[in-house]
């Protein structure tokens, strides 16, 4: 293969192009199977230029995780702006989540599959993103409960568990939805809202399942 000659462009733009190429290659092949040669070829630059701009493969993968994490969180937060009640915010936030993951399958693959199996520090990077999402969802659950019932008796541990379960379900549902083009973002969001909102409503009404009650 002949030498790749990159056209001149501002450094920031060049870095964005190389990062986009890296996300695509990592998303399709995973961290271990991807190579800097693959990334350089897709970006239309030389491998030494990739190293010059983005350092090592490990640092590049970490940067991809941060980039995709920031984009996903921004999409969810922006999806809830100006949407009124907390339940509506949760709905629009979930819709934004599924819209973003469907529209960025390589980025989602980096976050959902490859970062989790790549070892440290990649797991720490994606865990930080997940904790931020959980904290955001926790706030929406607390606010929704307050709006519906004034001051419901929801234990902090109970709310934290609900938020963890909701985010985990969203992650799994996005992984499934991305394999089936017929599943829309709104359909995925509605499925999760129906699942989560009914359970939250029962809790706010004081109805809790227990092994004794279910026996």
C-alpha positions in Angstrom: 0.0 0.0 0.0 1.4 3.4 -1.0 2.0 6.2 1.4 -1.1 8.0 2.5 -0.9 11.7 1.9 -3.4 13.7 4.1 -4.8 16.9 2.8 -4.1 19.9 5.0 -6.8 20.9 7.5 -6.9 22.4 11.0 -5.7 20.1 13.7 -9.0 19.9 15.5 -10.8 18.9 12.4 -8.2 16.3 11.6 -8.4 14.8 15.1 -12.2 14.6 14.8 -11.9 12.7 11.6 -9.4 10.3 13.1 -11.5 9.8 16.2 -14.6 9.1 14.0 -12.5 6.5 12.1 -11.3 5.0 15.4 -14.8 4.7 16.8 -15.9 2.9 13.6 -13.0 0.5 13.6 -13.2 -0.3 17.3 -17.0 -0.6 17.1 -16.8 -3.1 14.3 -13.7 -5.1 15.4 -13.3 -4.5 19.1 -10.2 -3.2 20.9 -7.9 -6.2 20.5 -8.7 -6.9 16.8 -8.5 -3.3 15.7 -5.2 -1.9 14.5 -3.8 1.6 14.1 -3.2 0.7 10.5 -6.9 0.1 10.0 -7.7 3.4 11.7 -5.2 5.4 9.7 -6.4 3.9 6.4 -10.0 4.7 7.1 -9.1 8.2 8.1 -7.0 8.7 5.0 -3.8 9.5 7.0 -0.5 7.9 7.8 -0.1 5.7 10.9 2.6 8.0 12.3 0.2 10.9 12.1 -2.3 8.9 14.1 0.3 8.3 16.8 1.4 11.9 16.6 -2.1 13.2 17.2 -3.7 10.5 19.4 -0.7 8.7 21.0 -1.1 5.0 21.8 -3.8 2.6 20.9 -4.8 2.4 24.5 -5.1 6.1 24.9 -7.0 6.3 21.6 -9.6 3.7 22.8 -10.0 5.6 26.1 -10.6 8.8 24.2 -13.2 7.1 22.1 -15.0 5.9 25.2 -15.0 9.4 26.6 -16.2 10.9 23.4 -19.1 8.4 23.0 -20.0 8.7 26.7 -20.2 12.5 26.5 -22.2 12.4 23.3 -24.7 9.9 24.8 -25.2 11.7 28.1 -25.6 15.0 26.2 -28.2 13.5 24.0 -30.2 12.2 27.0 -30.0 15.5 28.9 -30.9 17.6 25.8 -33.8 15.3 25.2 -35.4 16.2 28.6 -35.0 20.0 28.3 -38.3 21.8 28.4 -40.4 18.7 28.5 -42.4 19.5 31.6 -43.2 16.9 34.2 -40.7 14.4 35.4 -42.5 11.4 33.9 -42.5 13.2 30.5 -38.8 13.9 31.0 -38.1 10.3 31.7 -40.0 9.4 28.5 -38.2 11.9 26.3 -34.8 11.0 27.9 -35.4 7.3 27.1 -36.4 8.2 23.6 -33.3 10.3 23.1 -31.2 7.4 24.5 -32.6 4.9 22.0 -32.5 7.4 19.2 -28.8 8.0 19.9 -27.7 4.4 20.3 -29.6 3.4 17.1 -28.0 6.3 15.2 -24.5 5.6 16.5 -24.2 1.8 16.5 -20.4 1.8 16.4 -20.2 4.2 19.4 -22.7 2.1 21.3 -20.8 -1.1 20.5 -17.6 0.6 21.9 -19.5 1.5 25.1 -21.7 -1.5 25.6 -19.5 -4.4 24.5 -15.9 -3.6 23.9 -15.1 -1.3 26.7 -16.6 -3.7 29.3 -14.4 -6.5 28.1 -11.2 -4.6 27.5 -10.1 -4.4 31.1 -8.8 -1.4 33.0 -8.9 1.5 32.5 -11.6 1.0 29.9 -14.1 -0.5 32.4 -13.6 2.5 34.7 -14.3 4.9 31.9 -17.6 3.3 30.9 -18.5 2.9 34.6 -18.2 6.6 35.1 -20.6 7.2 32.3 -23.1 4.7 33.7 -23.0 6.3 37.1 -23.8 9.7 35.6 -26.8 8.2 33.8 -27.9 6.4 37.0 -27.6 9.7 39.0 -29.7 11.5 36.4 -32.4 8.8 36.3 -32.5 8.8 40.1 -33.3 12.5 40.2 -36.1 12.0 37.7 -37.6 9.1 39.7 -37.5 11.1 42.9 -39.0 14.1 41.2 -41.7 12.1 39.5 -42.7 10.4 42.8 -42.8 13.9 44.5 -45.0 15.3 41.7 -47.4 12.3 41.8 -47.6 11.8 45.6 -46.2 14.8 47.4 -43.8 13.0 49.7 -43.9 9.3 49.0 -42.2 6.9 51.3 -39.6 5.7 49.0 -36.3 4.5 50.6 -33.1 5.9 49.2 -31.9 2.4 48.5 -35.1 1.5 46.8 -34.8 4.5 44.4 -31.2 3.7 43.7 -32.1 0.2 42.9 -34.9 1.3 40.5 -32.5 3.7 38.7 -29.8 0.9 38.4 -32.5 -1.5 37.0 -33.8 1.1 34.6 -30.4 2.0 33.1 -29.5 -1.7 32.9 -32.7 -2.5 31.1 -32.2 0.4 28.7 -28.7 -0.9 27.9 -29.9 -4.4 27.2 -32.9 -3.2 25.2 -30.7 -0.9 23.1 -28.4 -3.9 22.4 -31.4 -5.9 21.2 -33.0 -3.0 19.3 -29.8 -2.4 17.3 -30.0 -5.9 15.9 -33.6 -5.4 14.7 -34.2 -2.4 12.4 -38.0 -2.7 12.8 -37.7 -1.6 16.4 -38.1 2.2 16.7 -36.6 4.4 19.4 -40.2 5.3 20.6 -41.2 1.7 20.7 -38.2 0.7 22.8 -38.8 3.7 25.1 -42.5 2.9 25.4 -41.6 -0.7 26.3 -39.3 0.4 29.1 -41.7 3.1 30.3 -44.6 0.5 30.6 -42.3 -1.9 32.4 -40.8 0.7 34.8 -43.6 3.1 35.4 -46.1 0.4 36.5 -43.6 -0.8 39.0 -42.8 2.7 40.3 -46.5 3.4 40.5 -47.1 0.4 42.7 -44.2 1.4 45.0 -45.6 5.0 45.3 -49.0 3.5 46.2 -47.3 1.3 48.9 -47.8 -1.9 47.0 -44.6 -4.0 47.1 -44.1 -7.6 46.0 -42.6 -9.9 48.6 -41.9 -13.6 48.6 -44.6 -14.1 51.3 -47.2 -12.2 49.3 -46.3 -14.1 46.1 -46.4 -17.5 47.8 
